[in-house]
């Protein structure tokens, strides 16, 4: 389905909107003035209330709307691509200029500023991958200068199971965690608040239709099991992580909160921004057959610009602009999203509608493209200087991190993901 690049919307704010023009139409769950959560679509500076306009849908599109009832999109994700595409096509008609639905604007449209956003789905399981090779190499160099990448990295999409219960939508405060750390030069750990709090810039992947336990999802079918995408900040307590991660990996250093943007950007909206997976450097192994599909290699990657901004309490008091920390791109993923799905299920692991994947930190190869403070400051050795006169090695209480993402291509309307925000507050 091609993007309707020339079509304009009767929702005036959507025309030329940086994130949510007519060509995007991401889905989410919102509430108004304490009302029960319900499903909607972002359009410009407004939210289109799907169930207020239910009488405008029929067939597969109506089936899709009905599946979004109850304040969760799991049943909608489970329907798969057909009903999702039918819903998108009907929305493009209803929200385009000339639609008779404009006469019902007050009934079906709400100001986004008046809406409270919720998690779009019940998240049964959360898996964090590590497919950003530049991040893996940058971090590896800090701890293993002579051997930054372990041998399995180029054969296996590395991942670990995270904690789904503490995933929260954008805007939720980030409480500084406590845990054990091993101070430099000491033989025994101490307990207290994290002193090296960090962000991680990631792409979130929502799983659509799942698989039965014992049945693997073939790489050629994996794209059909992806419902959509969001931004994800995998907040990290680096000092806690350094003490606990051997031999089993992150635990308390990651499970205190993970922030996501609340809108689900569909694969159909991202279709114009698909790219070929970048060729592997000479000498790198070819993926094993269960991870290799010609169609996925030809169009399984995305061109999504990723940005991270920082504001401090002092900067906000002085009305200073946010400081850009990172400008990166999803093209730095060593493995495609389809490869992640295929690998996750190859042992018979059951994926379910509403499961969430994190891509892992998506850094670029150059300074200014690093997706964490651990990389930017080289583990705290090179502090960042801010316009307020402050410096940062890691995040301090009152600091706010803002993630943004945007797709641009000549001849097509640009689309965005909305923001993923989180402000650090003191440990209890």
N, C-alpha and C positions, 0 to 999 in steps of 0.2 A: 504494500500500500504506500503510495507516494505521499510526501508531505504537501498539504494544501498551502503552498507558499504565498499565493496571491489572495487567499481568502481572508477577509476581515471579520471581526466579531462585533455584534451589537453591544457587547460589554466594552465600552470605550477604553477602559484602562488596560485591556488585553492587547490592544493594537500597538506593537512595538515594545511590549513589556519585556523586561530583561530576563525574567524567569518563566512566566506563565502566559505566553501568548496562546492563541487558539491551537497552534500546532503542538502544544505539549499535552495538556489535559491530564495531569497526574491525579491519582486518587488518594484520599486520606480519610481520617475519622476526626470529627470536630463536635463541639458542643457550644451552646449559647446560653449564657446566664444560668449555668447550673443544670441545664436540660440534659437528658440522656444523650450519650454520644451517638452520632449517626454519620453516614458516609457522605462524602462530597467530593467535588472536583475543583481544583484551583484554576481560576481563570482571571487573569489580571490581578487586580487588588481585591478580588471577591472570591467567594466560595459558592459554587453551584450545588444546591441541595438536591441530591439524586432522588430521594423519596418524595419530596414535594412535587416532583415532576414525573412521578411513576406512570401517570396516564399517557405520557408521551412516548413510551417505549412498548415494543411488542417483540414477539419471537425471541431469538437468542439474546438480544439486547435487554429485553425485560427480564429474562432469566438471570442475566448478569446483575442487574440492579437489585433484584430480589435477593440474590446471594450476598449482597453487601449489608443486609439488615442486621441489626443487633450490635452495631458499634464495633465490628471486627470484619476484616476482609478475608479471613481464612477460607470460607466457603467459596468466595469469588475466585481466590487464587486456585482453588482445587478444580474449578471448571476448565481451566486451561486456555489455550490461545483463541479458539473459535468464538466463544461468547465475549471474551475480552475485546477482540477486534470488532465484533458487532456493536458493542457498547461504544467504542471509540468512534465508529462511523456514524452512529446516531447522534452522539454528542457534537460531532463536527457539523451536522445539519442543524441541530437545535441551537447552537451557540454562534452560528454564522449570521452575518447581516441578512436581514430579510426574513428571519425566522419569526413566526407568529408568537413564539414563546416570550418575545420581548415585552408583550403586553402584560405578562405575569411576573415582571422583574421583581417586584416587591415580595412576591410569594416564594420565588425559587432562588433568589440571590441574597447573600449576606456579605456584609463588609468583612474582609479577612481580619481586620484589626479587632473586630468584635468576637471572633471565634477563638475558642481554646482548642488547641490541637492535642490529640492523643496518639498513643502507639497505633499504627494502622492495623495491626493483627496481634493475635495471641501467639507469642513466640514460644514454641515448644523446645526448640534447641537452637543454640548459637555456636557456630564454628568460626574461628578466626584463622585465616590462612596467612601465608608469608610470601606472596607472589611478587612483591616489589623487589626486584633483584638489586636495584641501586641501594635501597635501604639495607637489605641483607648484607651487601658488601661494605657499606659505610659502617654499620654496627660491628660487623665482623672484624674490620680493620682496627677498631678501638680495642678489641679484646684479643684478637689473633692476627697481628699485623702480617705475619708470613703466610697465613692460611685463612683468609676472611670467609670463604664459602666452604662449607663442609661438602664432602663428595656426593651426598645424596640430593643436594639442592636441585641439580639440573636433571634429575631423573624423577623426582617425586614432588608434587605440589604440597609443600609442607603445611601442616595445620594442626590446631589443637582445639579441643572442646572448651568453650567458654561458659560463662554463667548467664543464662537467659533472664533470671529473675531481677537483675539490676540494670537491664537495658531501659533507657528512658528517652522521651522525646526532647527535642531542642528546647532550651530554656530552663531545664531542670538544673538546680544548683549542684555543684560538684563538691561534696564534702571531702576535705582532705583526709585520706585514710591513715589509720595507724597500723603498725606491724613491727616485726622484728627487722633490724638492720645490723650490719656488722661495720662499725666505724673503722676507718683506716688505721692500721697499726694495732688494732685490738684483736684479742683471741676469742672473745665471747660477745654475743650479740646484746643489743639493748632494745627496749620496746618504747615506741612513741610515735608521734606524727611523722609522716613522710616528709622528707626535706628536699627530695628531687622529683617533684611532680611534673609530668610531661603530658603532651598530647600526641596522638598519632592520626595522621590523615589517611583515611581509608574510604573505599567504595563499599557500600552495603549492597548485598544481593538477596532479594526475596525469592524463596522457592515457591513455585506454583504446585502443579501436580507432583505428588510424591511417587514412591515405588513400594512394592511389597517387600517385606523383609526377606532377604535371600536373593532378590532379583536386582541385578546391576542395571544401571542406566547407561546405555551405549553412548559413546562420544557423539555419534551422529544424531542422536535423539536428545542430547542434553539441553540444547537451547530451548526445546519445547517445555522444559520443566522450570524455566525461569520466569517469574511473574513480573519482576521489575527491580528498580534500583533506588538507592538513597545514598546520602552521605553518612559516614560513621566515624566517630571519634573514639578510639580505643584508649581512654585515659590510662596512664601507666605510672606506677610508683617505682621509679628506677632503683632507688636504694633498697626497697623491699624486694624487688625483683632480683637484684644482684645476689642477695643472700639465699633466696628460696629456690631459684630456678633449676639448680642442679640437684638431682638428675632428671626430674620429671617436667620441668618447664614452669611457666608462670602460674600463679595461684592467686593469693591475696593481692598481688601487685596489679592485677587486671580486673578482678571481680567486683570492685566497689562501685563502679558505674561505667556504662558504655552509652554514649549519646548518639542519637540518630536524627536526621532530618525527617519530618513527619509525612512528607509526600512521597508516594510511590510513582516514580517515573517509569512508564512502561517501555518494553522493548520496541514497540511499534513507534513510539515517539523518538526513540534513539536511532531508528533505522537509517536516516540519512548520515549519521555520524559514525557508522561502522567503518572499520579499517581492516586491512590485512594485519595479522599478527606479525610484528617485526621479525625479520629473519634472525635466527640464532647466530651468534658469532662463530667464526670458523673454529672448528675443533670441538664445539659443544655437541653432546650426543643428541641424536634425534629422539623425540618422545617414543616410548614403547607403543606398540600398535593400539592398545586400548585407549591411549590418550591422543591419538593422531587421526584427524579427519580433514580431508582437503577443503571442504566447505568452511570448516571452523578456522583453518589457517588462512583462508582467503578473506573472511569477513567476520571473524570472531572477536576482534579487538574493537575498542571504541576510542574516539578522539574527544575526550572530555577534559577541559581545563580545570584544574583544581587549585584553590586558593585558601590560604590560612592567614587570618588577621588576629592581632593581639591588641587589646586595650587594657590599661591598668586603671585603678580607681583614681589615681592622680591625673591621668590623661583625660578621663571623662570629666573630672571637675574642671579642668582647664579647657575643655572643648577641643582637645587636640584630635586630629584624625587617627584612625586605627593604624597600627604599624603592620605592614605586610611582612610576614615571616617566610611564606612559601608560595611559589607559583609552579605547579607541577602538572602532570598529565597522566591519564590512565594508560597511555601508550608505553609506559615504563613497566607494565606487568609482564613478567616472564612467562606466565601461564594464563590462558584464557579462562573466562568464567565457565565455559562448557567443560574444559578440562578439570576444573575444580569439582563440578557436579559429577562427572564421570568417575573421578578418583575417589570421591567421598563414598560413592555407592558401590564400588567395584567388589568390595568384600561382602556385599549383601546388606550393608547398613541401610536402614529405612529412613528416607527423607520424607518429611511431611509438609503439607501446605502451611506456610507461615514460618517455616524455619528461616533463619537469617545467617548469611555468611558475611564475614568481613574479608576484604581482599588482602589485608596486611598493609603496612605503611607504604604509600606510593610516592617515593622520592624520585627526583631526577638525578642526572649525573653531575650537575654543576651547582656551585654555591647559589643560594636563592631558590633552589628546587628541593631542598631537604624537608621531609615530612614529619620531623620531630625535633625537639630541642636537643635531644641527645646527640643528634648529628650536627645540628647548627652550631652548638657551642663546644663540640668535641668533648662531650662528657663533663661540661662545666669549665673547661680550660679557657674558652674564648667567649666571655659574656657579650650579650647584645646590648647596644646603647640605644636608648629610646629618646624621642624628642622632648620628653618631660625631664630629662636628666637622669632618669632611672636606668639601671642596668638589670639584666635578667640572665641567669644561668639556667634556672628552671622556674616554674610558675610559683607565684606567691599569692597569698590570700587577696581577693579582690580582683585578680586578673580574669579577663574574659577572653576565651578563644572562640573565633567565628570561622567556620568552614563554609566555603561556597564552591559551586561547580557550574560550569557553563559550556555549552556546545555551540560552536560557530562554524559555518561553512558557507562560502560564497553561493548566493542564489537560494539560500534557505533561511527561514526564520531561526534566529538563535533561541535556544531554550536553556533553562536552568533548573536547579534542584531545590531552590529555596535555601535557607540558612540552617546550619547546625551550630547552636550556641551553647556555651556552658560557662558559668562564672564560679570560680573557686571560692569556697567559704572555709572558715577555720575548722579544724578538727574539734570534735566534742571532747 
